[in-house]
Amino acid sequence: MLDVSQAFLRPGERIPFRHEVAIPPQRIFGETISFPAPAVFDGTFMLEEDSLMLEGRFTAEARGACAYCLAPAVHRVDVPFDEVFLHIDRLSDTSPAPTEDEEQMTFQGKEADLGQLALTLAVLDLPMRLVCDACSEQQALEGPDDTHACQKETATVHPFSALQQLLTKDQEV
């Protein structure tokens, strides 16, 4: 939990902060992605009326298996963030409470939980597949049109090969 009590004492003033959050391992597309080191928020926060505004940089390290060779692969997350948290203790009866459909971050008291924000930022920055350094270097050498060794055609018969032959015959006519 991020202590934001200073923002209540000095509203409208940007206050620098550094906050670490542990992100549990996540199961994404059948693969487990872990975040062994704590994720770090570096930035400023400011309270303006009922809104706590945070901005800065978010860094984390994601680890998983390489999509090509299954060796350990690392992705460094380094993204800017600019988020507004709504102080729900100070909402009046006339103010509409945020619903679950609205993705408004909220906080109570003098602490804000940045766990969900950390998870969202980390997962959204992940590539479609993790690639280790060796396979990444190999891809750079092969060029964009070459296929990786695991993607080359084999001598097996594919279920749609007959359709491909018909298409080829029709084009020759």
N, C-alpha and C positions, 0 to 999 in steps of 0.2 A: 504494500500500500504506500502510495506517495503522500507524504505529509505536505498539505497545502495551507497550513495554518498561517504562514507568513502572508499569503495572498489576502486573507481576511483583515490582517493588520495594515496592509498597504495596498488597498484596492486600486486598480488602474496602473500599477507598476509591474514591469516585467521582472520576474525573479528567476535567476538561473538555477537549474537543477541537473542532477545526474542520478538516474535510478536504474537499478538492475532487477530483472524479472526472470524467473526460471520458467521455461516453456517445456511442458511434458512432451514425450515422443508422440508423433501423429501418424496415423495410418492414412496415406494418400495414394489413391489408385492401386491399392494392394501392396504398397511398399511402406516400410516404416522409416520415417524421417525423424532423426533425433537432433536435439539442440543441446549439446553437452555443456557448453559454457553459458552463463547467464546472458540474456539479451540486455542491451544497454540503451537507455533513452538519455540523450544529451540535449538540453534545450532550455527553454524558458516557459514559465507559466504566469498567467495574469488573471485576476478575478475582475469581471465587469458585470455588475448587477448579479444575476443568477447563473452566469456562465463562466466556467473556468476554461481559458484558452491555453492550449499547449502547442508549442511548435519547436522544431529542432530536427535532429537526426536520430534514426534508430539503426542499431547494428546488432547482428546476430550471426551465428554460424550454424548452418544446417548440414547434417551428415546423413548419407544413405549409400546405397549400392549403385555402382555405375550401370547405366542402361545397356552397355555393350559387353563388358567383361566381368561385371559383378564385383570389381575391386572397390574398396572404399572411395567415395567421392565426397567432395566438400563444396558447398556453395556459400559464399559470404554475402549476407544480406546487409545492404547499406542504403537506406532510403530516407528521404525527408518525410516528416509528418507535420500535420497541422490539424488539430482535433479540438472540438469543443465538447466539454462535459457540462451537463445541466445539473445544478444543485437542487436536488429534490426536497431537501428539508425546508427550503424557503419558498416553495411553490405555494401560491395562494389558492383558495378554493375556486376562484374564478379562472385560474390558469388551467388549460387542458393538460392532463397528465400524458406523458408520452406512452404510446401503445407499443406492443411488441413488434408491430409491422414497421414502425419508425425505428430506424437504427440509431437513435440518439443515445450517446453514452451518458451515464449519470453518475453522480457521486453523492454520498451522504456525509454529514459531519465535516471534519477537516481532513479527510483522507480520500484519495481517488485510487481505485484499483485499475492498474494499467495492464493486467494480465490478458484480457480479451483483446485489447488494442495491439499488444505485442504479438499474440497469436495471429491476428488478422494481417498485420503488416508482414510478418515472416512468411506466412503461407502464400500471400498474394505475390511476393517477390520471387518465389521458387520457379525455376524453369520447368518446362513440361517433363523433362527427364534430366537426372543428374548424370554428368559425364566426368570420369576421372581425368587427371592431367595427361596420362599416356594416350588415352583414346582421343582426347581433345587435340593433342599434338598430331596424332595420326590423321584425324579428319582435316586438319589444316594443310597437311602435306598432300593428301589425296585430292583436295579441291571439292567444290560443292556438287559436281556432277557424278563423282565416283560413289560407289556404294561400299558400305562397310562389309567386312568379311562375313558377318552374320546375316547380311541382307542379300548375298549373292544367290542366284538361282541354283537350284539343285536339279538332279536328273529325274526327280519324281514328277508324276503326272498331276497337274492341277485340275480341279473340278471344272474350270471354265476354259480349259485349253481348246476344246472343240468349238466353242463360241468364237474364240479368237481366230481360229482357222477359217470359219465362215466369213468373218468380217474381212479378213485378208483376201479371200476369194472374190467377195463382192466388190472390193476396191479395184481388182485387176480387170474386171469386165468393163 
